[in-house]
Amino acid sequence: MGIRILKGGMLTTVQDSGRPGYQSQGFGVSGVMDRRSFKIANLLLDNPENEAVLEFTLLGPTLEFTSETIIAITGGDFQPQVNGKPVKMYTALYMHRGDILSFRGCRTGSRGYIAFSSYLEIPVVMGSRSTNIKCGLGGFKGRRLLDGDYISFRAKRRYLPYFLSRSLDLNEFDQDNITLRVIMGPQDDAFTAAGKETFLSSEYVVTSEFDRMGCRLEGPFIASKSTTDIISDGIAFGSVQVPSHGRPIILLADRQTTGGYAKIATVISVDIPKLVQRKTDHKVKFQAVTVEEAQELLALEAKEMNEFRHQIYQPCKEVLDCRLVAKRISKLFQ
């Protein structure tokens, strides 16, 4: 009772929201790159908010289901298919025993997510099921999924209320140019006024050096006052380091726990999904905001998630129409 990995894709791993609390001991947080898509996938299935999913990059996996379950696919548009026929993203999909899920290609975005109503049978390590590939920790044997792997389910959850309404019309990554909002600091004082102006007014290009650890950008030189070398300190998800070459590197889910380059800014949490869904040669600009503005944007995202939940908890139009017809017929015979 579970899924057989027929093709592992380019980089498919088990992830949840990560393993916080251990950076001081040298263990990275890991977890999903796109937390928004991750949350929506679990929301569509009424899963616990932190339930583990499969995250894949650029090339999706091919899965065979050995028992019935319900899934949801979110993130970039990877053109999913079940038994060779197209199916919708951001929709609850009932999978039968023997069904084959595959993906045609990455039309928009660069990362996708698959949530399962029956929950993946993955052990909890240090409070998380996330895969830390560098440490060989967590997930499925501490590594990416390979052809022939098999993951069991933890539960038999094959029914969801309002099933036909569990669909959201979202296409959020069909754009090549984005603006990332940032909070300046914590070492922005290491840069000249002209350097900070360059950072906030210039356009940068995503390079091929882009993985779960970080994203290196190419663009105008960011001038520092003397050196960007600092005594190593902790690194947050979205920290923007500027080494001596003067180009920004944005650190992501599998980032190192500490770093010795000055951080000019930090990408706010609600904008990180926009970044991690970019591809090589896509354009990026930066806009400074305050901590208070970032908190307001986070609150608005939480409100939006509640609106999504309300939307999928409604009887579908077809059911409502049938009820209305039945009510009218009933009145005719009263």
N, C-alpha and C positions, 0 to 999 in steps of 0.2 A: 504494500500500500504506500505509493509514493511516486517519485519521478525518476526516470532513467535519462541520463545525459547522453544523447546520441552524438551531439557535437557541442563542444564546450564554448565555442565562440572565441573572440579575441581575448577578452578578460572578463570572465563571469565569476563572481564571488558572492558568498553569503554575507550580508551586511544588515545591521540595525542602526540605531542612532549613535553607537560607538561605546567606547570603554573609558569614560572620564575618571579622573581621580588618581591616575597612576603615572602621569607625566613626570612627577618628581622622582619616580623610580626608574625612569627611562623607557616606559611603555607608551607608545603613541596611542591616540584616541581611536584612530581608524573610523569606521562607520560609513554611512552613505555619503556620497558627494552632493547629491541634490536632495536635501531634506524635504523640500516641498513636494516633489513627485513621490517620495517615499511615504509621506503622511497621507497623501491623497489615495495612493494604492491601498493602504490599510483601511482608510476610511470607507472606501467603496465596498469593503468586505466585512465591515464591523469588527475588524481585528483589533487587538490591543495596539495602542499607538506605536509601541516600540517592537512590534512583531517583526522577526527577521524576514528579509526578502532576498531575491536574487538581483544583483546589480550587474549590468553588462555594458560594455563599451564598444562603440563603432560597429561591431559585428555580433549579432545576437546568437544565443544558443539554440539548439534543437532539442526539444524535450519530448519524451514519451511518458504518458500518464498510465500508471498501472492500477489506478482506482479512480473513482469519481471524486471530484473536488470542484471548487469555484476559484477562479483566478481574476486578477485585474492587472493590466499592463499600463504603465504610465511612463512619463519622461519624453524623450525625443520620439519622433514618429519613425519607427523601425518597420512599418508595414507588416504587422503580424499576420500569420495565417494558421488556421487549424485544419489539418488534413488537406492542405493545399488551397483552401478557400480563405479570402481576406476576412478578418474580423476587426472589430473596432477597438481602438485604444480607449482608456479611461472609462471602461465598461466592465461590469461583472459578467464573466463568461463561464458557463457550465462546461466542464471537461469530463468526458466519459472515459472509461477504461479503454486503452488502446489509442486514444487520440494523440496526434502529433502536433506540437506547437513549433512553428519555425518563423523566421523573419526574412523578408526579401532584401532589405537594405536600409541604411540610415538616411531617410529623406530630410529630416530636420533634427537638430540637437545632436548629441553624441553619446548620451547615456540613457539606458532604459531600466525599468524596474518591474519585477513580477512578484506580486503578493499572492499568498495561498490561504484559502479559508481553513484548510486542514492543518496549517502550521508545519513548518519544516522541523524534522527531528535532528536538531543540532544542539550539542551540549553548550551550556552556559559556562564561559570561562571569564573569571574576574568581572562578573556582572553583565556580560554581553556575549552575543553570538557572532559578533563581527569578526571578519577575517583580517588578521594582521600578517600580510605575506612576508614582510621583512623579518618578523620574529617567528614565523611559522606557528602562529598562535590563533586559536579560535576558528570559527567557520567550519568548513569541511576539510579536516586534516591540515588546517593551517595554510591552505593553498587555493589557487584558482581551480575551477572545475575543469575536468578533463573528459574526453570521450570515454564512455563506459562507466562513469561514476553513477552511483545510485543513492538517492536521499529519501528516507522514509518520511511519512507524515506522523504527527503526534496525536491527531484527533480525527474523528469522522464527522466533519462539519460540512454537510451537503445541502443545507437549506438556509436561505436568507429571506426575511420578509421584504416586501416591496422589490422583489428581484428585478422586474422589468423596468423599474425606475432608476436602477443603479447605474447611471451613465451621466457623464459630464462632457459638455462640448468645449474642450480645451485644446488649443494649439498655440503653445507659448514660446516656441523656440524657432520660429520661421523668420529669422532676421540675422543679418550679418554684422550689423553695427549696434553696439549697446553702450549704455552709460552705467557705470558702477558707482553707487554712492558709497563714500568712505568717511570714516571718522579719522581725522588727522592724528598722528602720533602712534606710539608713545615717544619716538625719537625724531620727530619732525624738526626739532631744534638743531639737528645735526646738518640740516640742509640750508642753503642760502635762500633768500626770498625769491630770487630768480629761479632757483631749482624747484621750489614748491610751485611757483607759477607755471613752469614747464610741465610738471606732473599733472596739474589740474586743467591745463588748457590744450594739451597735445593729444594726438591720437596714437594709440599703440596697437601693434599687430600681434596676434597669438602665434607663437612659433610652434615647431614640431616637438619642442621640449615641453610636453604637456602630459602629465600623468596624474595618478592619485596623490602624489607627493606635492606637486606644485605646477604652476604655469609660468613659463618664462615669456616675457613680452619684449618686442623689439620696437624701438622708437627713439625720440630725442633724448639726449643725455641729461640726467638730473644732477645738477651741480650740488656738491656738499661743501661745507665750510672748510673742512680739512680732510678727514677720513670718515668712512662709514663703518669702520671696525669698532665694535663695542665689546664689553664684557658680556659673554653669553647670558641671555635670559630667556624666559618662557615665550613660546610662540602660540598664538591663537589661530583658529581656523579663519583664513582670510587675511592674515598679516601680509603686508606688502614690504618685502625686504628690498633694499637697493645696495648691492655690492659695489665694489670699486669701479666696475665697468659702467655704472650709472644707469642701468636699465632695470626696471622693476621685475621682481619675481613674487608671485602671489602663492602663498603656502596653503595647502589644502588638507584633505582628510588624513593622508598618511604622512604628514609633515614630521620632521624631526621634532623632538620635544623642546630643544633649546637651539638658539642660533646666535651667531656673533656679528651679524650685520644690522645696521640701523634700520628700523621699520618706520617708513615715512607715514604710513596710514594702515587702516584695517578696513576691509570691505565689510559692510554691514550684512548681517545674517540673511535678511530677506533678498539680497541681491546675489548671494553666492550661487544659487541655482542658475541664474542667467550666465554667469561666468563658466561654470563647469559643463554647461551644454554647448559651449563654443567649439569650433573646429579650427584647424590651422588656417592662417591668413584672415580670420575674422578680425574685426576692428573693435577696440575697447577705448572708452574715454572714462575719466574720473570726475566726480563731483563731490565736494565736501559738504557734509551735513553735521549737525550737532548730535550728541548722545540722545537728547530729548526727541529730536526728529526721528532717529533710528528706533527708539522705543515706541513712538506713535505708529511707525510703519509696521513694527512687529505686532502691535495690538490690532491693527487693521487686517493683517494676515490671519490672525487668530479668529477675528470676526468673519472673515471670508470662509474659513474652514467650517465654521458653524453654519454658515449659509449653504455651503455644499452639503453638509449633513442633512439639513432641513430639506434640500432639494431632492435628495435620493430617498428620503423617507416618505415620499408621496406616492399614492396609488398611480399607476401609469394612466395615460389618457385613454387607452383602450379599455381598461377596467372601469374607469369612470363612465365612459360612453355606454358600456354594457349595463352598468347599474342604472344609468339614466333611462335607457330604453326599457329595462325591466320595471322601473318605477312607473313609467308612462303606461305600459301594458297593464300593470296591476290596477291603475286608476280606471282604465276602460271597463274593467269587470267588477268595479265596486258598485 
